[in-house]
Amino acid sequence: MSAATASWYAIIDGSQDPRLLDLVKTCAQHICLFKGELAPEVAQAAPWLVRIDEREPLLGTWRQHGDGQSWGVTLQSDQSLEGLQRHLRRFLQARLPDGTLALFRFYDPRVFNTYIRAATAQERAPWFDGVAQYAAEREGAPGLHQYWLNGGRLFDGDQAIG
């Protein structure tokens, strides 16, 4: 993947703030990770994938009001919006120990940070198919975790962590 052709995207967790759905809808490129016609209350709380554009209001509002609010996770990819939607939908369900399927809210940075650090190399690898890196806010501290793979090893910035 070339950094020159890669774009930044955000997976926005609509359940974290009632303003988010309206901000998502102002983005030229946005799509819900859930398929089908959604009831308004589900759409409001759903995960939304948007291509980040500095000129649109979402990013400015996120920077001004979203720090520490778990609004979502960003990622860098050269895939199309629809290709990323297909890729990320694979991770929306988790099988619990009793066999029950549950919604896996990986787009909450608290969940993503915990999962990606605890996952095995084999569990992590599919997350990076067509994705150069993920960025997720640090809990209780300023800044972002920036996760990427090199030779199957997970890095956070320039530090190998797994």
C-alpha positions as protocol buffer text, in pm:
chain_id: "A"
residue {
  index: 1
  type: MET
  ca { x: 0 y: 0 z: 0 }
}
residue {
  index: 2
  type: SER
  ca { x: 133 y: 339 z: -92 }
}
residue {
  index: 3
  type: ALA
  ca { x: 98 y: 624 z: 157 }
}
residue {
  index: 4
  type: ALA
  ca { x: 43 y: 851 z: -144 }
}
residue {
  index: 5
  type: THR
  ca { x: -272 y: 660 z: -246 }
}
residue {
  index: 6
  type: ALA
  ca { x: -399 y: 579 z: 104 }
}
residue {
  index: 7
  type: SER
  ca { x: -674 y: 785 z: 263 }
}
residue {
  index: 8
  type: TRP
  ca { x: -778 y: 828 z: 624 }
}
residue {
  index: 9
  type: TYR
  ca { x: -1117 y: 697 z: 732 }
}
residue {
  index: 10
  type: ALA
  ca { x: -1301 y: 703 z: 1062 }
}
residue {
  index: 11
  type: ILE
  ca { x: -1540 y: 450 z: 1212 }
}
residue {
  index: 12
  type: ILE
  ca { x: -1772 y: 670 z: 1415 }
}
residue {
  index: 13
  type: ASP
  ca { x: -1962 y: 522 z: 1710 }
}
residue {
  index: 14
  type: GLY
  ca { x: -2294 y: 701 z: 1684 }
}
residue {
  index: 15
  type: SER
  ca { x: -2400 y: 585 z: 2030 }
}
residue {
  index: 16
  type: GLN
  ca { x: -2140 y: 809 z: 2199 }
}
residue {
  index: 17
  type: ASP
  ca { x: -2296 y: 1148 z: 2120 }
}
residue {
  index: 18
  type: PRO
  ca { x: -2631 y: 1252 z: 1970 }
}
residue {
  index: 19
  type: ARG
  ca { x: -2452 y: 1503 z: 1740 }
}
residue {
  index: 20
  type: LEU
  ca { x: -2254 y: 1238 z: 1558 }
}
residue {
  index: 21
  type: LEU
  ca { x: -2512 y: 1111 z: 1308 }
}
residue {
  index: 22
  type: ASP
  ca { x: -2581 y: 1462 z: 1180 }
}
residue {
  index: 23
  type: LEU
  ca { x: -2205 y: 1525 z: 1149 }
}
residue {
  index: 24
  type: VAL
  ca { x: -2157 y: 1194 z: 966 }
}
residue {
  index: 25
  type: LYS
  ca { x: -2432 y: 1284 z: 720 }
}
residue {
  index: 26
  type: THR
  ca { x: -2249 y: 1608 z: 630 }
}
residue {
  index: 27
  type: CYS
  ca { x: -1955 y: 1399 z: 505 }
}
residue {
  index: 28
  type: ALA
  ca { x: -1949 y: 1348 z: 129 }
}
residue {
  index: 29
  type: GLN
  ca { x: -1845 y: 984 z: 173 }
}
residue {
  index: 30
  type: HIS
  ca { x: -2021 y: 795 z: 450 }
}
residue {
  index: 31
  type: ILE
  ca { x: -2176 y: 451 z: 487 }
}
residue {
  index: 32
  type: CYS
  ca { x: -2316 y: 253 z: 778 }
}
residue {
  index: 33
  type: LEU
  ca { x: -2144 y: -69 z: 879 }
}
residue {
  index: 34
  type: PHE
  ca { x: -2489 y: -217 z: 941 }
}
residue {
  index: 35
  type: LYS
  ca { x: -2672 y: -328 z: 626 }
}
residue {
  index: 36
  type: GLY
  ca { x: -3032 y: -266 z: 531 }
}
residue {
  index: 37
  type: GLU
  ca { x: -3296 y: -14 z: 627 }
}
residue {
  index: 38
  type: LEU
  ca { x: -3238 y: 96 z: 986 }
}
residue {
  index: 39
  type: ALA
  ca { x: -3490 y: 225 z: 1236 }
}
residue {
  index: 40
  type: PRO
  ca { x: -3403 y: 584 z: 1332 }
}
residue {
  index: 41
  type: GLU
  ca { x: -3290 y: 487 z: 1683 }
}
residue {
  index: 42
  type: VAL
  ca { x: -3062 y: 215 z: 1543 }
}
residue {
  index: 43
  type: ALA
  ca { x: -2916 y: 451 z: 1280 }
}
residue {
  index: 44
  type: GLN
  ca { x: -2846 y: 704 z: 1555 }
}
residue {
  index: 45
  type: ALA
  ca { x: -2639 y: 452 z: 1753 }
}
residue {
  index: 46
  type: ALA
  ca { x: -2484 y: 262 z: 1462 }
}
residue {
  index: 47
  type: PRO
  ca { x: -2119 y: 254 z: 1353 }
}
residue {
  index: 48
  type: TRP
  ca { x: -2058 y: 477 z: 1050 }
}
residue {
  index: 49
  type: LEU
  ca { x: -1759 y: 468 z: 818 }
}
residue {
  index: 50
  type: VAL
  ca { x: -1655 y: 804 z: 671 }
}
residue {
  index: 51
  type: ARG
  ca { x: -1369 y: 917 z: 452 }
}
residue {
  index: 52
  type: ILE
  ca { x: -1198 y: 1195 z: 645 }
}
residue {
  index: 53
  type: ASP
  ca { x: -1195 y: 1532 z: 473 }
}
residue {
  index: 54
  type: GLU
  ca { x: -1037 y: 1821 z: 662 }
}
residue {
  index: 55
  type: ARG
  ca { x: -1289 y: 2063 z: 506 }
}
residue {
  index: 56
  type: GLU
  ca { x: -1593 y: 1887 z: 652 }
}
residue {
  index: 57
  type: PRO
  ca { x: -1727 y: 1969 z: 1001 }
}
residue {
  index: 58
  type: LEU
  ca { x: -1686 y: 1620 z: 1152 }
}
residue {
  index: 59
  type: LEU
  ca { x: -1309 y: 1634 z: 1203 }
}
residue {
  index: 60
  type: GLY
  ca { x: -1310 y: 1985 z: 1350 }
}
residue {
  index: 61
  type: THR
  ca { x: -1590 y: 1896 z: 1591 }
}
residue {
  index: 62
  type: TRP
  ca { x: -1411 y: 1574 z: 1688 }
}
residue {
  index: 63
  type: ARG
  ca { x: -1091 y: 1767 z: 1763 }
}
residue {
  index: 64
  type: GLN
  ca { x: -1278 y: 2032 z: 1962 }
}
residue {
  index: 65
  type: HIS
  ca { x: -1529 y: 1819 z: 2154 }
}
residue {
  index: 66
  type: GLY
  ca { x: -1446 y: 1451 z: 2104 }
}
residue {
  index: 67
  type: ASP
  ca { x: -1114 y: 1411 z: 2287 }
}
residue {
  index: 68
  type: GLY
  ca { x: -1160 y: 1143 z: 2552 }
}
residue {
  index: 69
  type: GLN
  ca { x: -1520 y: 1077 z: 2443 }
}
residue {
  index: 70
  type: SER
  ca { x: -1461 y: 747 z: 2258 }
}
residue {
  index: 71
  type: TRP
  ca { x: -1617 y: 872 z: 1935 }
}
residue {
  index: 72
  type: GLY
  ca { x: -1440 y: 616 z: 1719 }
}
residue {
  index: 73
  type: VAL
  ca { x: -1129 y: 475 z: 1559 }
}
residue {
  index: 74
  type: THR
  ca { x: -945 y: 599 z: 1249 }
}
residue {
  index: 75
  type: LEU
  ca { x: -760 y: 396 z: 990 }
}
residue {
  index: 76
  type: GLN
  ca { x: -548 y: 448 z: 681 }
}
residue {
  index: 77
  type: SER
  ca { x: -623 y: 244 z: 370 }
}
residue {
  index: 78
  type: ASP
  ca { x: -616 y: 257 z: -8 }
}
residue {
  index: 79
  type: GLN
  ca { x: -944 y: 62 z: -28 }
}
residue {
  index: 80
  type: SER
  ca { x: -1268 y: 225 z: -139 }
}
residue {
  index: 81
  type: LEU
  ca { x: -1534 y: 317 z: 116 }
}
residue {
  index: 82
  type: GLU
  ca { x: -1743 y: 17 z: 6 }
}
residue {
  index: 83
  type: GLY
  ca { x: -1440 y: -215 z: 17 }
}
residue {
  index: 84
  type: LEU
  ca { x: -1363 y: -105 z: 372 }
}
residue {
  index: 85
  type: GLN
  ca { x: -1726 y: -152 z: 470 }
}
residue {
  index: 86
  type: ARG
  ca { x: -1710 y: -515 z: 349 }
}
residue {
  index: 87
  type: HIS
  ca { x: -1376 y: -565 z: 527 }
}
residue {
  index: 88
  type: LEU
  ca { x: -1489 y: -418 z: 861 }
}
residue {
  index: 89
  type: ARG
  ca { x: -1830 y: -588 z: 864 }
}
residue {
  index: 90
  type: ARG
  ca { x: -1645 y: -919 z: 910 }
}
residue {
  index: 91
  type: PHE
  ca { x: -1554 y: -808 z: 1262 }
}
residue {
  index: 92
  type: LEU
  ca { x: -1897 y: -696 z: 1384 }
}
residue {
  index: 93
  type: GLN
  ca { x: -1979 y: -1026 z: 1554 }
}
residue {
  index: 94
  type: ALA
  ca { x: -1797 y: -1217 z: 1823 }
}
residue {
  index: 95
  type: ARG
  ca { x: -1871 y: -1568 z: 1941 }
}
residue {
  index: 96
  type: LEU
  ca { x: -1895 y: -1586 z: 2319 }
}
residue {
  index: 97
  type: PRO
  ca { x: -1769 y: -1891 z: 2512 }
}
residue {
  index: 98
  type: ASP
  ca { x: -2124 y: -2032 z: 2529 }
}
residue {
  index: 99
  type: GLY
  ca { x: -2153 y: -2012 z: 2147 }
}
residue {
  index: 100
  type: THR
  ca { x: -2380 y: -1707 z: 2142 }
}
residue {
  index: 101
  type: LEU
  ca { x: -2307 y: -1441 z: 1880 }
}
residue {
  index: 102
  type: ALA
  ca { x: -2277 y: -1086 z: 2012 }
}
residue {
  index: 103
  type: LEU
  ca { x: -2214 y: -745 z: 1859 }
}
residue {
  index: 104
  type: PHE
  ca { x: -1842 y: -668 z: 1881 }
}
residue {
  index: 105
  type: ARG
  ca { x: -1813 y: -291 z: 1929 }
}
residue {
  index: 106
  type: PHE
  ca { x: -1452 y: -274 z: 1805 }
}
residue {
  index: 107
  type: TYR
  ca { x: -1511 y: 83 z: 1685 }
}
residue {
  index: 108
  type: ASP
  ca { x: -1512 y: 198 z: 2049 }
}
residue {
  index: 109
  type: PRO
  ca { x: -1143 y: 288 z: 2105 }
}
residue {
  index: 110
  type: ARG
  ca { x: -1150 y: 139 z: 2455 }
}
residue {
  index: 111
  type: VAL
  ca { x: -1256 y: -195 z: 2308 }
}
residue {
  index: 112
  type: PHE
  ca { x: -1021 y: -170 z: 2010 }
}
residue {
  index: 113
  type: ASN
  ca { x: -715 y: -90 z: 2224 }
}
residue {
  index: 114
  type: THR
  ca { x: -782 y: -382 z: 2456 }
}
residue {
  index: 115
  type: TYR
  ca { x: -855 y: -628 z: 2177 }
}
residue {
  index: 116
  type: ILE
  ca { x: -572 y: -547 z: 1936 }
}
residue {
  index: 117
  type: ARG
  ca { x: -313 y: -567 z: 2214 }
}
residue {
  index: 118
  type: ALA
  ca { x: -447 y: -898 z: 2350 }
}
residue {
  index: 119
  type: ALA
  ca { x: -507 y: -1069 z: 2013 }
}
residue {
  index: 120
  type: THR
  ca { x: -267 y: -1329 z: 1881 }
}
residue {
  index: 121
  type: ALA
  ca { x: -70 y: -1258 z: 1564 }
}
residue {
  index: 122
  type: GLN
  ca { x: -313 y: -1482 z: 1373 }
}
residue {
  index: 123
  type: GLU
  ca { x: -615 y: -1296 z: 1515 }
}
residue {
  index: 124
  type: ARG
  ca { x: -463 y: -955 z: 1437 }
}
residue {
  index: 125
  type: ALA
  ca { x: -350 y: -1025 z: 1080 }
}
residue {
  index: 126
  type: PRO
  ca { x: -695 y: -1004 z: 912 }
}
residue {
  index: 127
  type: TRP
  ca { x: -753 y: -659 z: 1062 }
}
residue {
  index: 128
  type: PHE
  ca { x: -463 y: -526 z: 857 }
}
residue {
  index: 129
  type: ASP
  ca { x: -567 y: -676 z: 521 }
}
residue {
  index: 130
  type: GLY
  ca { x: -571 y: -361 z: 310 }
}
residue {
  index: 131
  type: VAL
  ca { x: -527 y: -136 z: 616 }
}
residue {
  index: 132
  type: ALA
  ca { x: -189 y: 28 z: 679 }
}
residue {
  index: 133
  type: GLN
  ca { x: -263 y: 144 z: 1033 }
}
residue {
  index: 134
  type: TYR
  ca { x: -528 y: 217 z: 1294 }
}
residue {
  index: 135
  type: ALA
  ca { x: -529 y: 512 z: 1532 }
}
residue {
  index: 136
  type: ALA
  ca { x: -727 y: 512 z: 1857 }
}
residue {
  index: 137
  type: GLU
  ca { x: -730 y: 759 z: 2142 }
}
residue {
  index: 138
  type: ARG
  ca { x: -545 y: 671 z: 2459 }
}
residue {
  index: 139
  type: GLU
  ca { x: -762 y: 619 z: 2762 }
}
residue {
  index: 140
  type: GLY
  ca { x: -686 y: 869 z: 3037 }
}
residue {
  index: 141
  type: ALA
  ca { x: -396 y: 1030 z: 2850 }
}
residue {
  index: 142
  type: PRO
  ca { x: -361 y: 1269 z: 2558 }
}
residue {
  index: 143
  type: GLY
  ca { x: -257 y: 1140 z: 2218 }
}
residue {
  index: 144
  type: LEU
  ca { x: -327 y: 840 z: 2002 }
}
residue {
  index: 145
  type: HIS
  ca { x: -218 y: 481 z: 1979 }
}
residue {
  index: 146
  type: GLN
  ca { x: -100 y: 420 z: 1620 }
}
residue {
  index: 147
  type: TYR
  ca { x: -112 y: 47 z: 1546 }
}
residue {
  index: 148
  type: TRP
  ca { x: 56 y: -112 z: 1247 }
}
residue {
  index: 149
  type: LEU
  ca { x: 209 y: -448 z: 1158 }
}
residue {
  index: 150
  type: ASN
  ca { x: 563 y: -520 z: 1044 }
}
residue {
  index: 151
  type: GLY
  ca { x: 666 y: -878 z: 983 }
}
residue {
  index: 152
  type: GLY
  ca { x: 362 y: -998 z: 1176 }
}
residue {
  index: 153
  type: ARG
  ca { x: 460 y: -794 z: 1483 }
}
residue {
  index: 154
  type: LEU
  ca { x: 227 y: -528 z: 1623 }
}
residue {
  index: 155
  type: PHE
  ca { x: 369 y: -181 z: 1676 }
}
residue {
  index: 156
  type: ASP
  ca { x: 226 y: 121 z: 1857 }
}
residue {
  index: 157
  type: GLY
  ca { x: 411 y: 407 z: 1695 }
}
residue {
  index: 158
  type: ASP
  ca { x: 774 y: 296 z: 1687 }
}
residue {
  index: 159
  type: GLN
  ca { x: 743 y: 57 z: 1983 }
}
residue {
  index: 160
  type: ALA
  ca { x: 693 y: -317 z: 1921 }
}
residue {
  index: 161
  type: ILE
  ca { x: 419 y: -441 z: 2156 }
}
residue {
  index: 162
  type: GLY
  ca { x: 328 y: -782 z: 2024 }
}
